[in-house]
Every structure is written in C-alpha cells, then in structure tokens.
C-alpha cells in the first residue's frame, strides 16, 4: 500500500506540473542578473539567463515529457510488431529482422546524435524519430524473447492446430502474453530516453538553448550547481520522480494483474 501511494505520488507531481505549470508560470522572461540567490521575489533564484527559476521550472515540464512519451510510443509501435514477426514467422524472418536490427544496435546512441548534430539535423522532428529508432532493437529483443517463452509457444502451437490464423494468434494471445515484459521494459526505458534527450540538448540537437525544458535547464545551469543549486536540483528531482514513479506504478499494476489472474 505504501509503495503504491508513493509511486502514484511521485508520478503525479511532475505530470501535474507539466500540465498545469505553463498556465501558472506566466511569461518566461529575464528579470535580473544570472544565478541570483533565492529571495522573496524569486524563491528559487534566477537561471543562467536571469529568468526566475520557479517560472522556468513551471513552464518546462511539458516539452521534455511530451518528447519522451512520443519517442517511447513510436519505438514500441515499431518494435512490438517486429518482435512478433521475428518470433512467429519462422527462422528466415527471425534472422532477417534480428540481423538487420543488429546493425542499428552496433552504432553507439551518442555517436548517432553527434552525427545528426554535426550535419545540421536538429529539432524535435528529427530528435524524436532518432531516439525512437535507437530503442527499437532492444524492444524487439524483449518482445521476441517473451513471445518465444516455452509456455507461450505451447499455446501458439495448440491454437495453430485448431486452425486459428497467424494474425489472430499474435494479436489475440501472444500480444497479451508480452504485455507484462513490455510494460516493465517501458518503465526502465523511460530513463534511457530521458538521458538521450538530455544529451541531445547538450549537443544542440534538440530544443533551443533558451527553452525552459527541464533537461535544457539542467544542462545550461550545471555550472551553478553550488552557487545556485535549486535551478539544477529541482528539475533533476522532478525527472527522477517521473522515472521512479513510473517504475513503481508499473510494478504495482503488474503485481495486481498477476493476483487477479
């Protein structure tokens, strides 16, 4: 019960701030010198651009969370069907899918982002698909492994002998069987995607340098960790709460599902 409440609380705080924060924040403009210490007017001080840190943090949750969710959804929309095809269409399909994805897996994620930045390919329209594609090989392997589990394969063989079509088996039974591993993987992969998005912003590939996005704010103000810690630690804590809360909620939901089953 405690872990359930803690998980929902950790997840709710950054999500609520991301949705309601921009409404409460008002205009994000310079109000003073960079990295001023907190006072009555600016409770968290100012950031590197002299903007009120509290206003920046309130306004910056939606971009990073929106880009993270978009990249994850796109990655799973590609990876889950590929994993089902690799597991259920025979050895030739398995080899074709997995060896092709091994080529993507061979490229370090940060190297790919650096190449994109060096060639001038920037912005969310490039960053989201790039991060999604980098996650596809790992997601496909998770789905394939779950679909090839002995219990799952036995049921698939029985359904095949009953004359069920391949798509009906995959969508009606196998997809439900892999839901648990996919949900667990998504909870942990959220942190990986956040890391890549933050790294991309550091390389100048993602959002503009003056964006209030939490990942951008952390990177731009990292030099002031000791002189103006709030502008770095608060958004970092919110991102950490998002990752930890997602994992706790996912674990509790999967545990409840196993009990009901």
Secondary structure as UniProt FT lines:
FT   HELIX           2..25
FT   TURN            34..35
FT   TURN            43..44
FT   TURN            48..49
FT   STRAND          51..52
FT   HELIX           53..59
FT   HELIX           61..88
FT   HELIX           90..105
FT   HELIX           109..118
FT   TURN            119..120
FT   HELIX           124..147
FT   HELIX           150..161
FT   TURN            162..163
FT   HELIX           166..169
FT   HELIX           170..174
FT   HELIX           175..177
FT   HELIX           179..202
FT   TURN            203..204
FT   TURN            209..210
FT   HELIX           214..220
FT   HELIX           222..224
FT   TURN            225..227
FT   HELIX           230..260
//
